[in-house]
Amino acid sequence: QRIEKVFISNAYIDKEYAGAFKKLLISIGLDEKKNILCSALEGCSLELTEDVEGTLKKELIEHNIYTIFLLSNNFWDSNFCPAEMGAIWALSIPHISIYLPGYVENNKKRRLFEREMAIKLDDDLSFIKERIKELLNQLEKMFQIHVNRSTSREKGIDEFLDKIEKLKSVK
């Protein structure tokens, strides 16, 4: 089944990372209003008057969604993020976990989906780029997108990696 939306689940304090992912998704042709759901970001967030929990439940049930978890210690300290992860698990929604820089799993803070691969933004830059390309390939298939890989996609990946490196140096 064709995926309709990407849900970026992140702690509000990590919204700059979510913003970098949003730009990366736009670079392969996703529309921020129609295809991206992230409550922390302008352009793809819920309306001010919407019931966050009710709207999110409705989105998860009514649309074919792919979820990107941006895991950090902030994620686990959030009131909503662990609940979002539980809902994704309960509904068997396809997903991937991305470890933000500085995040280390431990017994108290670990992902629900232990046996699955994750992208670690603290890895070697060339390895991260390889994994991001793999993720984008999967998303292009899920969304049935045909893109010119030599232009906007490559530029989007490079801009994403530059932004991550800048955010790492600030933290």
WOQUI-V280284 format. One record per residue. N is the residue number from 1. NEAR is the number of other C-alpha atoms within 12 Angstrom. D_LAST is the distance of its C-alpha to the last C-alpha in Angstrom with 1 decimal. Layout:
n->(N;N)
near->(NEAR;NEAR)
d_last->(D_LAST;D_LAST)
This chain:
n->(1;2;3;4;5;6;7;8;9;10;11;12;13;14;15;16;17;18;19;20;21;22;23;24;25;26;27;28;29;30;31;32;33;34;35;36;37;38;39;40;41;42;43;44;45;46;47;48;49;50;51;52;53;54;55;56;57;58;59;60;61;62;63;64;65;66;67;68;69;70;71;72;73;74;75;76;77;78;79;80;81;82;83;84;85;86;87;88;89;90;91;92;93;94;95;96;97;98;99;100;101;102;103;104;105;106;107;108;109;110;111;112;113;114;115;116;117;118;119;120;121;122;123;124;125;126;127;128;129;130;131;132;133;134;135;136;137;138;139;140;141;142;143;144;145;146;147;148;149;150;151;152;153;154;155;156;157;158;159;160;161;162;163;164;165;166;167;168;169;170;171)
near->(12;19;28;29;35;43;45;43;47;41;32;28;24;36;27;27;39;39;34;29;43;40;31;35;43;32;30;36;27;32;22;30;23;22;32;40;39;41;36;29;30;20;20;28;32;26;18;12;9;14;15;20;18;14;21;29;22;17;32;30;19;16;25;26;35;36;38;37;41;42;42;36;27;26;33;31;20;21;15;22;36;28;23;35;36;20;25;32;22;16;21;17;28;29;37;37;37;36;32;37;29;21;27;21;23;12;9;11;20;22;32;26;22;15;10;13;15;27;30;30;34;25;24;15;20;16;16;28;28;21;25;33;27;18;29;34;21;23;35;29;18;24;27;18;24;17;22;14;19;13;14;21;29;23;22;28;35;27;24;33;32;22;24;33;23;16;23;20;12;11;15)
d_last->(39.3;37.3;33.9;33.6;30.0;26.5;24.8;21.0;20.2;16.7;15.4;15.5;12.0;11.0;13.5;11.7;11.9;15.4;16.2;15.5;17.8;20.3;20.6;21.2;23.8;25.5;25.8;28.2;30.2;29.0;29.7;26.9;29.6;31.9;29.8;26.2;25.6;22.3;22.6;19.1;20.0;22.6;25.5;25.4;25.1;27.9;30.2;29.8;33.1;32.6;32.5;29.1;30.5;33.8;32.6;30.1;32.9;35.2;32.9;32.4;36.1;37.5;35.4;34.7;30.9;28.3;25.1;21.6;19.6;15.8;15.3;12.5;13.2;13.0;15.8;18.0;17.6;18.8;22.6;23.1;21.1;23.1;26.2;25.4;25.0;28.3;30.1;29.0;30.4;33.5;34.3;33.6;31.5;30.1;26.3;23.5;20.4;17.1;14.5;11.0;8.6;8.7;11.7;14.8;18.1;20.2;23.5;22.2;19.7;21.1;22.3;25.8;26.7;26.5;28.7;27.0;24.9;21.3;19.0;16.0;13.2;12.5;16.2;17.9;17.5;21.3;21.4;18.8;20.9;24.1;22.9;21.8;25.3;26.9;25.3;26.4;29.8;30.2;29.2;31.6;34.4;33.6;33.7;36.5;34.8;36.3;33.9;34.3;31.8;32.0;30.6;28.3;27.0;26.0;24.5;22.6;21.2;20.3;18.5;16.6;15.5;14.6;12.5;10.7;10.2;8.9;6.3;5.4;5.7;3.8;0.0)
